[in-house]
Amino acid sequence: MSINKTYTKELNENLNYTATWLPNVQLSLGDVGVLDKYAFSYRTNLKKLGIPYQESQPGAAATFRHVSSDSVRSDLKISGAAPIAGSMLGDADAGITFSFGSKHAIVFLATDCTIRKIVDQEPLKRAILDAHHVDAWERDYVVVTELMSAGSTTIIISEGSSGRYELRANGTVNPTFDAISAQGKFSLVHDSQIGFNCLAAGGMTPLFRCLGVKTKFFREDVVRNEITRRGAGRVVADAPETDLQVVEREYDDYADGLES
């Protein structure tokens, strides 16, 4: 399983959001694209398509955390304490060591997160169906309708089953898990078997939700021919407009190249 598939599936299952891949890809409300190979690929936006919408005000700030269960161990070290075996931290250092016990295990921490949404989405759903009816909306298009903006994001994903990621606290910083997203407070001293990492990165949009077109049901009296749609080039089943609805979509809906 690819690193982006593991990452996006695990965060979806645990945080109930679709994860941006690559995590530093910048998304905006109203972005229109396709969910292809567990990544969002931008195509256009609602404004360019002439579809009106209104954004909500950001909600209250919050912190989102996820660590792969039974696969990640974190060891907090205070100054003066003996380091764990194999550590690059000295006796006088304070820091954190993450040890990974499986491939693609995840540490995810996003702080000072605010969420904005497209408000009153029922008119948007009708506008998408209208656009699809006149071939202005590709069948596999999705639109970003809810978006998390993070003040600081830390993501560590192991590449092997013996990964290690070790941070030294700068100055008198207390080495806690949440503290690692404070910019400039920690520095990397060692990493091994790490497939992806970003430490206290600002301005990211790591999680989102989106809407797209889906077939409501299949009627036995309707014969559907398989056709190739433009965009990601996947094969989808043609359907009468009355069989279509606009619902929340995520990567697994397009995982095999077939819209479901």
C-alpha positions as CSV (number, residue, x, y, z in Angstrom):
1,M,0.0,0.0,0.0
2,S,1.4,3.4,-1.0
3,I,2.3,6.0,1.7
4,N,-0.4,8.4,0.6
5,K,-3.1,5.7,0.6
6,T,-2.2,4.6,4.1
7,Y,-2.0,8.2,5.4
8,T,-5.3,9.4,3.9
9,K,-7.3,6.3,4.8
10,E,-6.0,6.3,8.4
11,L,-6.8,10.0,9.0
12,N,-10.2,9.6,7.3
13,E,-11.1,6.7,9.6
14,N,-9.9,8.4,12.7
15,L,-10.6,12.1,12.2
16,N,-13.5,11.8,9.7
17,Y,-11.9,14.2,7.2
18,T,-10.3,13.7,3.8
19,A,-6.5,14.4,4.2
20,T,-4.7,16.6,1.7
21,W,-1.9,14.9,-0.2
22,L,0.8,16.0,-0.4
23,P,0.1,17.6,3.0
24,N,1.6,20.9,2.0
25,V,-0.7,21.3,-1.1
26,Q,-2.7,24.5,-0.5
27,L,-6.4,24.2,-0.9
28,S,-9.2,26.8,-0.9
29,L,-12.9,26.6,-0.4
30,G,-14.6,26.3,-3.8
31,D,-11.6,24.5,-5.5
32,V,-12.8,21.9,-8.0
33,G,-10.8,18.9,-9.0
34,V,-10.7,15.1,-9.0
35,L,-9.8,12.6,-6.3
36,D,-7.2,10.5,-8.1
37,K,-4.7,8.0,-6.6
38,Y,-5.4,9.3,-3.1
39,A,-4.6,12.9,-3.9
40,F,-6.7,16.0,-4.9
41,S,-5.8,17.2,-8.3
42,Y,-7.0,20.8,-9.0
43,R,-8.9,21.5,-12.2
44,T,-10.8,24.8,-11.7
45,N,-13.0,26.5,-9.1
46,L,-16.6,27.5,-8.5
47,K,-16.0,31.1,-9.4
48,K,-14.6,30.3,-12.8
49,L,-17.5,27.9,-13.4
50,G,-19.9,30.7,-12.5
51,I,-21.4,28.9,-9.6
52,P,-22.1,31.3,-6.6
53,Y,-21.4,30.3,-3.0
54,Q,-20.8,31.9,0.4
55,E,-18.1,31.1,2.9
56,S,-18.7,30.8,6.6
57,Q,-16.6,32.7,9.2
58,P,-13.9,30.5,10.8
59,G,-14.9,28.6,13.9
60,A,-13.1,28.5,17.2
61,A,-9.5,27.3,17.1
62,A,-8.8,23.7,18.0
63,T,-6.0,21.1,18.0
64,F,-6.2,17.8,16.0
65,R,-4.0,14.9,17.0
66,H,-3.6,11.3,15.7
67,V,-0.9,8.7,16.3
68,S,-1.0,5.2,14.8
69,S,-2.1,2.9,17.7
70,D,0.4,0.2,18.7
71,S,2.8,1.4,16.1
72,V,4.4,4.6,17.5
73,R,6.1,5.1,20.8
74,S,7.1,8.5,22.1
75,D,9.8,9.0,24.7
76,L,9.9,12.4,26.4
77,K,13.3,13.3,27.9
78,I,13.9,16.1,30.3
79,S,17.3,17.7,30.8
80,G,19.5,15.7,33.1
81,A,17.7,12.4,32.5
82,A,19.5,9.5,30.8
83,P,18.6,9.1,27.1
84,I,17.1,5.9,25.8
85,A,19.3,3.4,24.1
86,G,20.6,4.5,20.7
87,S,19.5,8.1,21.2
88,M,21.4,11.0,19.7
89,L,20.3,13.3,22.6
90,G,22.9,14.0,25.3
91,D,22.4,13.9,29.1
92,A,21.9,17.7,29.2
93,D,19.4,17.7,26.3
94,A,15.6,17.7,26.6
95,G,13.7,16.3,23.7
96,I,11.3,13.7,22.2
97,T,12.1,10.5,20.4
98,F,9.4,8.8,18.2
99,S,10.0,5.1,17.5
100,F,8.0,3.5,14.7
101,G,7.1,-0.2,14.8
102,S,5.5,-0.6,11.4
103,K,5.7,0.8,7.9
104,H,3.7,4.0,7.2
105,A,2.9,4.6,10.9
106,I,1.8,8.2,11.4
107,V,2.2,11.0,13.9
108,F,-0.2,13.9,13.0
109,L,-0.5,17.1,15.1
110,A,-2.2,20.3,13.8
111,T,-2.6,23.2,16.2
112,D,-4.5,26.5,16.1
113,C,-6.9,24.9,13.5
114,T,-9.9,26.8,12.2
115,I,-12.6,25.4,9.9
116,R,-14.5,27.3,7.2
117,K,-17.4,25.9,5.2
118,I,-19.6,26.8,2.2
119,V,-22.9,27.7,3.8
120,D,-26.3,26.7,2.5
121,Q,-25.1,23.8,0.4
122,E,-28.4,22.7,-1.0
123,P,-28.4,25.5,-3.7
124,L,-24.8,24.5,-4.5
125,K,-25.9,20.8,-5.0
126,R,-28.6,21.9,-7.4
127,A,-26.2,24.2,-9.3
128,I,-23.7,21.3,-9.7
129,L,-26.4,19.1,-11.1
130,D,-27.4,21.9,-13.5
131,A,-23.8,22.3,-14.6
132,H,-23.4,18.6,-15.1
133,H,-26.6,18.6,-17.3
134,V,-25.0,21.0,-19.7
135,D,-21.6,19.3,-19.6
136,A,-20.0,22.1,-17.6
137,W,-19.3,19.7,-14.7
138,E,-17.3,16.5,-15.2
139,R,-18.8,13.4,-13.6
140,D,-15.7,12.9,-11.5
141,Y,-15.3,16.5,-10.3
142,V,-15.5,17.2,-6.6
143,V,-15.6,20.6,-4.9
144,V,-14.0,21.5,-1.5
145,T,-16.8,22.5,0.8
146,E,-15.2,22.4,4.2
147,L,-11.5,23.2,4.9
148,M,-9.3,23.2,7.9
149,S,-6.5,25.8,8.1
150,A,-3.8,25.0,10.6
151,G,-1.5,27.5,12.4
152,S,1.1,24.8,12.7
153,T,1.3,21.2,11.4
154,T,3.6,18.4,12.2
155,I,3.4,15.1,10.3
156,I,5.8,12.2,10.5
157,I,5.3,9.0,8.5
158,S,7.6,6.0,8.8
159,E,9.1,4.4,5.7
160,G,10.2,1.2,7.5
161,S,9.2,-0.8,10.5
162,S,12.2,0.5,12.6
163,G,11.8,4.2,12.0
164,R,13.1,6.8,14.4
165,Y,12.6,10.6,14.5
166,E,14.3,12.5,17.3
167,L,13.9,16.1,18.3
168,R,15.9,18.3,20.6
169,A,14.1,21.0,22.6
170,N,15.6,24.4,22.2
171,G,16.2,26.5,25.3
172,T,14.0,25.8,28.2
173,V,11.1,24.3,26.3
174,N,9.1,21.6,28.1
175,P,9.3,18.5,25.8
176,T,5.6,17.7,25.4
177,F,3.8,16.3,22.4
178,D,1.8,19.4,21.7
179,A,4.8,21.6,22.1
180,I,6.5,20.2,18.9
181,S,4.2,22.3,16.8
182,A,5.6,25.5,18.3
183,Q,7.8,26.9,15.5
184,G,11.5,27.1,16.3
185,K,11.1,25.3,19.7
186,F,12.5,22.0,18.5
187,S,15.2,20.9,16.1
188,L,15.7,17.6,14.3
189,V,18.8,15.7,15.5
190,H,18.2,12.3,13.9
191,D,15.9,10.5,11.6
192,S,16.0,7.1,10.0
193,Q,13.4,5.1,7.9
194,I,11.2,8.2,7.6
195,G,9.1,8.5,4.4
196,F,7.6,12.0,5.0
197,N,8.0,14.6,7.6
198,C,7.2,18.3,8.2
199,L,7.9,19.9,11.6
200,A,5.8,22.9,12.8
201,A,4.9,24.0,9.3
202,G,2.7,27.0,9.1
203,G,-0.1,27.9,6.8
204,M,-1.2,24.3,5.7
205,T,-4.7,23.1,4.9
206,P,-4.2,19.4,5.9
207,L,-7.9,18.3,6.1
208,F,-11.0,18.9,4.0
209,R,-14.4,17.6,2.9
210,C,-15.9,17.7,-0.6
211,L,-19.0,17.1,-2.6
212,G,-19.4,15.3,-5.9
213,V,-21.9,13.6,-8.2
214,K,-23.1,10.1,-7.4
215,T,-25.6,7.7,-8.9
216,K,-28.5,7.3,-6.5
217,F,-29.6,3.8,-7.7
218,F,-29.6,1.5,-10.7
219,R,-32.9,0.7,-12.4
220,E,-33.3,-2.5,-14.2
221,D,-35.2,-0.9,-17.1
222,V,-32.3,1.4,-18.0
223,V,-29.3,0.2,-20.0
224,R,-26.1,2.1,-19.2
225,N,-23.1,2.1,-21.5
226,E,-19.7,2.5,-20.0
227,I,-18.0,5.7,-21.3
228,T,-14.7,7.4,-20.6
229,R,-15.0,10.8,-19.0
230,R,-12.5,13.6,-19.4
231,G,-10.4,14.6,-16.5
232,A,-8.7,11.7,-14.8
233,G,-9.6,9.4,-17.7
234,R,-11.5,6.9,-15.5
235,V,-14.4,4.8,-16.7
236,V,-17.8,5.6,-15.2
237,A,-21.3,4.4,-15.9
238,D,-23.6,6.9,-17.7
239,A,-26.9,7.5,-15.9
240,P,-30.0,9.6,-16.4
241,E,-30.0,13.0,-14.6
242,T,-32.9,11.8,-12.4
243,D,-30.6,9.1,-11.0
244,L,-27.9,11.5,-9.9
245,Q,-27.3,13.2,-6.5
246,V,-24.6,15.4,-5.0
247,V,-23.2,13.9,-1.8
248,E,-20.0,14.0,0.3
249,R,-17.2,12.1,-1.5
250,E,-13.8,10.8,-0.5
251,Y,-10.8,9.0,-2.0
252,D,-12.1,5.4,-1.7
253,D,-15.1,6.3,-3.9
254,Y,-12.6,6.5,-6.8
255,A,-10.0,4.1,-5.6
256,D,-10.2,1.6,-8.5
257,G,-10.7,4.2,-11.2
258,L,-14.4,3.6,-11.2
259,E,-16.9,6.1,-9.7
260,S,-19.1,4.4,-7.2
